[in-house]
Amino acid sequence: MGRFISFLQELSCFITRCYEVVMNIVQQLASLYTSNKTAPKVIETTGVHFQIVYEHLGELLAVLLVLDEIIANHVTLKDHWITYK
């Protein structure tokens, strides 16, 4: 388990970075699509397609889901972690 800690730290940094990227994307999309009609528009989004953004966002969320399932269902990792602590 001691040799595995560095990998878990890298995985934790990756997940933290993914969280930051997802939050940034959602905040940018929210600022583009304001519901207030009187507010000035940031850019004109008519005719702009964000399909590629949504596809990559979905892929990233799928990766996070798979990682979560791997960690949650790995009995040996849980047992060794308890012993290590």
C-alpha positions in Angstrom: 0.0 0.0 0.0 2.9 2.3 0.7 4.1 2.1 -2.9 0.5 2.8 -4.1 0.2 6.1 -2.2 1.9 8.1 -4.9 -0.5 6.7 -7.5 -3.5 7.6 -5.3 -2.1 11.1 -4.8 -1.8 11.6 -8.6 -5.3 10.2 -9.0 -6.5 12.7 -6.4 -4.8 15.6 -8.2 -6.4 14.4 -11.5 -9.9 14.3 -9.9 -9.4 17.8 -8.4 -8.4 19.2 -11.7 -11.4 17.5 -13.4 -13.6 19.2 -10.8 -12.1 22.6 -11.5 -12.5 22.1 -15.3 -16.1 21.0 -15.0 -16.9 24.0 -12.8 -15.2 26.4 -15.2 -17.2 25.0 -18.2 -20.5 25.2 -16.4 -19.8 28.7 -15.2 -18.9 29.8 -18.7 -21.9 28.2 -20.2 -24.1 29.8 -17.6 -22.7 33.2 -18.3 -23.5 32.7 -22.1 -27.1 31.7 -21.5 -28.5 34.3 -19.3 -32.3 34.3 -18.8 -32.4 38.0 -18.3 -33.4 39.5 -21.7 -32.4 43.0 -20.7 -28.9 42.1 -19.7 -26.2 42.7 -22.2 -25.1 39.6 -24.1 -21.5 38.4 -23.6 -21.4 37.1 -27.2 -24.1 36.3 -29.7 -24.7 32.5 -29.4 -27.3 32.2 -32.1 -26.2 29.5 -34.5 -23.2 28.5 -32.3 -23.0 24.8 -31.6 -21.5 23.5 -28.4 -21.9 19.8 -29.2 -18.2 19.1 -28.9 -18.1 20.7 -25.5 -21.0 18.6 -24.3 -19.4 15.4 -25.8 -16.1 16.0 -24.0 -17.8 17.0 -20.8 -19.8 13.7 -20.9 -16.6 11.7 -21.6 -14.9 13.3 -18.6 -17.9 12.6 -16.4 -17.9 9.0 -17.6 -14.2 8.6 -16.7 -14.9 10.0 -13.2 -17.8 7.6 -12.8 -15.6 4.6 -13.9 -12.9 5.6 -11.4 -15.4 5.9 -8.7 -16.8 2.5 -9.4 -13.3 0.9 -9.5 -12.3 2.4 -6.1 -15.7 1.7 -4.5 -15.8 -2.0 -5.6 -12.1 -2.9 -5.1 -12.3 -5.0 -1.9 -8.6 -5.7 -1.7 -7.8 -2.0 -1.9 -10.3 -1.2 0.9 -8.8 -4.0 3.1 -5.2 -3.0 2.6 -6.1 0.7 3.2 -7.6 -0.2 6.5 -4.6 -2.2 7.4 -2.2 0.6 6.2 -4.0 3.2 8.4 
